[in-house]
Every structure is written in C-alpha cells, then in structure tokens.
Amino acid sequence: VQRLAPETWSAELWLSEPDASYRKLSDIASIKLDRILEVGIPLTELGWKTRELAAFFVQILDQDVEVERHPDIGTLSLIVPDDLFASENWWV
C-alpha cells in the first residue's frame, strides 16, 4: 500500500447486497494510512443492530483495481456489542 500517493487516498463505505450488488453509503472523512490503515466510521452509518451478527471486509483499490483485501477470503465477523458488553466481559 505504500506505493499509493497520499493525495489519492480516499475512503468510502459500501454495502454489499444479498444479490451481490453494491451500494455506496457514504464517503469517509477520517482516514490515515502509514504501516496501518485507520478509518473512522460513525457506528450509526453502519446500520448494525446490537446483538446481531455483522460481517465486513476491507478492500484497498488503486484506480479501481484491488491491490489488497482483508481478509483474503470471506469476512471478519462479530456480534455487535450493546450497553452490557463491558459488564458481561469484565474479568478480574
């Protein structure tokens, strides 16, 4: 990713539909790329509901050509935490 010029960096949030189509949700204003890619996405824009399974992947494109994808195959999945998450997962 280091070969991407900083002036070309941009980030967008897309939703993949069950029929394999994609729909752009928003532009992401908060992005940092060095050795690690960091993006700031307001949770309200993700549309995830608490206690439900959410799955996502990250693509890095250079002029619409994928140069990286994480994970390589499939998605990263998680259960969306709610207000009880910290107390339910707190250990001594």
C-alpha positions, -999 to +999 in steps of 0.1 A: +000+000+000+030+023+005+031+030-033-002+048-031+003+086-032-012+104-002-031+128-024-050+099-039-062+085-006-099+084-001-123+060+017-159+050+010-184+029+029-203+004+007-230-021+015-229-054-003-265-066-011-276-103-010-278-102-048-241-094-050-246-058-059-230-029-041-245+003-028-224+033-017-235+045+017-211+074+023-176+090+020-154+085+050-136+118+060-113+103+087-085+082+071-049+076+080-025+053+061+010+045+071+020+010+080-016+005+093-048+017+077-071+035+100-106+048+091-131+065+114-167+053+106-196+065+128-214+034+141-247+050+131-236+048+094-230+011+096-267+002+102-257-026+125-281-036+153-269-046+188-266-083+195-268-092+158-240-107+136-222-082+115-196-091+088-173-070+068-141-069+047-117-042+036-105-035+001-077-012-010-081-001-046-057+018-068-077+033-097-105+007-092-081-022-092-079-042-059-044-042-045-052-056-011-082-073+006-086-082+042-093-110+050-082-125+017-113-147+016-146-143+034-153-117+060-145-106+095-175-113+117-186-101+151-216-098+174-224-061+177-220-051+213-246-034+234-245-014+266-240-046+286-209-057+267-183-043+291-200-057+322-206-091+306-170-094+295-153-079+326-129-103+343-108-100+375 
